[in-house]
Amino acid sequence: MRPIATTRSASGMPTGLLAVWWVVASEIVIFGGLLASYLMYRLSHDSWSEQAANTNTAIGATNTFVLLTSSFLAVSAHAAAEKGDGKKAARYLWYTIGGAMTFVAIKSFEWYTEITHGFTITSNTFWSFYYTAAGIHALHVIAGAFIMAIVAREAAKGLELHRVELIGIYWHFVDIVWIFLFPLLYIAK
């Protein structure tokens, strides 16, 4: 028997789906404020282009490819869940988690390299924004992977397959945030 929270609806939408959209909306406020302040500061400080020139565009592009691939895998998991194939949905979710961990590993290597070259969060305001924005994003990647592991475990048993869509929505949001961060932090030099 499914818990009542998953069978009720609010505004014609299942409560779980509504909750995920509320989370995404609140995250848009957080990242929107961060990115807006970044843009306003960046436009008024020409020296930032010198600092941004020290970011590694190839690494940023690789991480973009990794996240976009993981997003495709999340869509594949949702498609399998829609067909009632929990084992296949779980397998795709684990592949998505692999993408998340690859992203974090690449980001860790990138940060290690930058920090050892003297570009730290206290170097200047650009690097403060860079590490804050990319760090908050990385925490969202880790949180998403953790939640996805829980959903995958249940999906493999054929349980709670509707949650595959919910974590997928969150995961796509995380990817969209990176689509904004990549050009701002790596390309706009």
VENUR-V246075 format. One record per residue. N is the residue number from 1. PHI is phi in whole degrees, -180 to 180 (* if undefined). D_FIRST is the distance of its C-alpha to the first C-alpha in whole Angstrom. Layout:
n;phi;d_first
N;PHI;D_FIRST
N;PHI;D_FIRST
This chain:
n;phi;d_first
1;*;0
2;-81;4
3;-61;7
4;-60;9
5;-62;12
6;-91;10
7;-103;10
8;-80;14
9;-139;17
10;-128;20
11;58;23
12;75;21
13;-126;20
14;-55;16
15;-60;17
16;-63;16
17;-66;19
18;-61;21
19;-61;21
20;-63;22
21;-66;25
22;-67;26
23;-62;26
24;-61;28
25;-60;31
26;-68;31
27;-69;32
28;-62;34
29;-63;36
30;-63;37
31;-69;38
32;-61;40
33;-63;42
34;-64;43
35;-69;44
36;-65;46
37;-67;48
38;-60;48
39;-62;50
40;-63;52
41;-70;53
42;-62;54
43;-67;56
44;-102;58
45;-134;59
46;-64;60
47;-66;60
48;-65;57
49;-63;58
50;-63;60
51;-71;57
52;-63;54
53;-63;56
54;-89;55
55;-79;52
56;-96;51
57;-63;50
58;-64;50
59;-67;47
60;-60;45
61;-67;45
62;-62;44
63;-66;41
64;-63;41
65;-61;40
66;-61;38
67;-69;35
68;-66;36
69;-64;35
70;-66;32
71;-67;31
72;-61;31
73;-66;29
74;-65;26
75;-64;27
76;-64;27
77;-64;23
78;-64;22
79;-61;24
80;-65;22
81;-64;18
82;-62;19
83;-87;20
84;82;17
85;-95;19
86;-64;17
87;-64;20
88;-68;23
89;-60;21
90;-63;21
91;-60;25
92;-65;26
93;-65;24
94;-66;26
95;-63;29
96;-63;29
97;-61;29
98;-59;32
99;-64;33
100;-62;32
101;-69;34
102;-63;37
103;-57;38
104;-64;38
105;-65;40
106;-64;42
107;-62;42
108;-63;43
109;-61;46
110;-61;47
111;-65;47
112;-58;49
113;-63;51
114;-64;52
115;-65;52
116;-69;55
117;-93;57
118;92;57
119;-96;54
120;-111;52
121;-63;50
122;-100;53
123;-62;56
124;-170;56
125;-66;53
126;-57;52
127;-68;51
128;-63;49
129;-63;47
130;-57;47
131;-68;45
132;-66;43
133;-64;42
134;-68;41
135;-69;40
136;-63;37
137;-63;36
138;-61;36
139;-63;34
140;-68;32
141;-63;32
142;-64;31
143;-62;28
144;-61;27
145;-64;27
146;-63;25
147;-63;22
148;-63;22
149;-64;22
150;-65;19
151;-64;18
152;-63;20
153;-61;18
154;-71;15
155;-63;16
156;-60;18
157;-90;15
158;79;13
159;-104;11
160;51;11
161;-64;14
162;-64;14
163;-71;16
164;-62;18
165;-64;20
166;-64;20
167;-69;22
168;-64;24
169;-61;25
170;-60;26
171;-64;28
172;-65;30
173;-61;31
174;-58;32
175;-67;34
176;-64;35
177;-59;37
178;-65;38
179;-61;40
180;-81;42
181;-67;43
182;-56;44
183;-67;47
184;-68;48
185;-92;48
186;-116;49
187;-97;51
188;-72;52
189;-110;55
